[in-house]
Amino acid sequence: MTVTGAVSVAIGATAGSVARYLSGMRLSRISRSPFPWATWSVNAIGCLLLGLFFRVLTNTHRAGDGWLFLGIGFCGGYTTFSTLSVEMVHLVRTHKRLAIVYVASSICVGCVLTWIGVFLL
């Protein structure tokens, strides 16, 4: 990776992290459920976006810095496996069945939405 590529990833990750924070804050205000809807929704949206970006930027041979910025940077900063993991541990302590639903649905929905994103266009 070149210096330009690294800068593209860094700027994309910064934008994705800020978008994740703002989206998560907004979604957290809506739900009073113990289910972590904010992280679940952000990760699902991020998977769909990643599939779309992958389809558009890698299948048309225009990947370059666009893929580094949007795919690796933005989507990498926007989605979060570490938060999913911490929330899952908390749910195991408080709502065991909900923890299973959370992890299983996160993985399944994420994979399906990524696939839809890749084949949508």
C-alpha positions as CSV (number, residue, x, y, z in Angstrom):
1,M,0.0,0.0,0.0
2,T,1.3,3.5,-0.8
3,V,1.3,6.5,1.4
4,T,-1.7,7.8,-0.6
5,G,-3.5,4.6,0.0
6,A,-2.8,4.7,3.7
7,V,-4.1,8.3,3.9
8,S,-7.3,7.2,2.0
9,V,-7.9,4.4,4.5
10,A,-7.2,6.8,7.5
11,I,-9.6,9.5,6.2
12,G,-12.3,6.9,5.3
13,A,-12.0,5.3,8.8
14,T,-12.3,8.6,10.5
15,A,-15.4,9.5,8.5
16,G,-16.8,6.0,9.2
17,S,-16.1,6.2,12.9
18,V,-17.8,9.6,13.2
19,A,-20.8,8.4,11.2
20,R,-21.0,5.3,13.4
21,Y,-21.0,7.4,16.6
22,L,-23.7,9.7,15.3
23,S,-25.8,6.9,14.0
24,G,-25.4,4.9,17.2
25,M,-26.3,7.9,19.4
26,R,-29.5,8.6,17.3
27,L,-30.5,4.9,17.3
28,S,-29.9,4.5,21.0
29,R,-32.4,7.2,21.8
30,I,-35.1,5.4,19.8
31,S,-34.9,2.0,21.5
32,R,-35.3,1.3,25.2
33,S,-34.9,-2.5,24.6
34,P,-32.0,-4.5,26.1
35,F,-31.3,-5.6,22.6
36,P,-28.4,-3.5,21.2
37,W,-30.3,-2.2,18.2
38,A,-27.9,0.7,17.5
39,T,-24.8,-1.6,17.0
40,W,-26.9,-4.2,15.2
41,S,-28.3,-1.6,12.7
42,V,-25.0,0.1,12.1
43,N,-23.3,-3.2,11.4
44,A,-26.2,-4.3,9.1
45,I,-26.1,-1.1,7.1
46,G,-22.3,-1.3,7.0
47,C,-22.5,-4.8,5.5
48,L,-24.9,-3.6,2.8
49,L,-22.7,-0.6,2.0
50,L,-19.6,-2.8,1.9
51,G,-21.3,-5.2,-0.6
52,L,-22.3,-2.3,-2.8
53,F,-18.8,-0.7,-2.7
54,F,-17.2,-4.0,-3.4
55,R,-19.5,-4.6,-6.4
56,V,-19.1,-1.1,-7.8
57,L,-15.4,-0.5,-7.1
58,T,-13.8,-4.0,-7.6
59,N,-15.9,-5.5,-10.4
60,T,-15.4,-2.5,-12.6
61,H,-11.6,-2.3,-12.2
62,R,-11.9,1.1,-10.7
63,A,-10.9,0.0,-7.2
64,G,-7.8,2.1,-6.4
65,D,-8.2,4.7,-3.6
66,G,-12.0,4.5,-3.9
67,W,-12.0,1.0,-2.4
68,L,-9.4,1.9,0.2
69,F,-11.4,4.9,1.2
70,L,-14.9,3.5,1.1
71,G,-14.5,-0.3,1.6
72,I,-11.6,-0.6,3.9
73,G,-11.6,2.8,5.6
74,F,-15.2,4.0,5.8
75,C,-16.9,0.6,6.3
76,G,-14.1,-0.6,8.6
77,G,-14.6,2.5,10.8
78,Y,-18.4,2.4,10.6
79,T,-18.9,-1.2,11.6
80,T,-17.6,-2.7,14.8
81,F,-17.0,-6.3,15.8
82,S,-15.5,-5.2,19.1
83,T,-18.6,-3.4,20.3
84,L,-20.7,-6.4,19.2
85,S,-18.5,-8.6,21.3
86,V,-18.8,-6.5,24.4
87,E,-22.5,-6.2,24.1
88,M,-22.8,-9.9,23.6
89,V,-20.9,-10.5,26.9
90,H,-23.2,-8.1,28.7
91,L,-26.2,-9.9,27.2
92,V,-24.9,-13.3,28.3
93,R,-24.9,-12.0,31.8
94,T,-28.3,-10.4,31.7
95,H,-30.4,-12.0,28.9
96,K,-28.8,-15.3,27.7
97,R,-31.3,-16.0,25.0
98,L,-31.2,-12.5,23.6
99,A,-27.4,-12.9,23.4
100,I,-27.8,-15.9,21.1
101,V,-30.3,-14.0,19.0
102,Y,-28.0,-11.0,18.8
103,V,-24.9,-12.8,17.6
104,A,-26.8,-15.2,15.3
105,S,-28.8,-12.4,13.7
106,S,-25.8,-10.1,13.4
107,I,-23.8,-12.7,11.5
108,C,-26.7,-14.0,9.3
109,V,-28.1,-10.5,8.5
110,G,-24.6,-9.1,7.9
111,C,-23.8,-11.9,5.4
112,V,-27.1,-11.7,3.6
113,L,-26.9,-7.9,3.3
114,T,-23.4,-8.0,2.0
115,W,-24.5,-10.6,-0.6
116,I,-27.5,-8.4,-1.5
117,G,-25.1,-5.4,-1.8
118,V,-22.8,-7.3,-4.2
119,F,-25.6,-8.5,-6.4
120,L,-28.0,-5.6,-6.2
121,L,-26.5,-3.6,-9.1
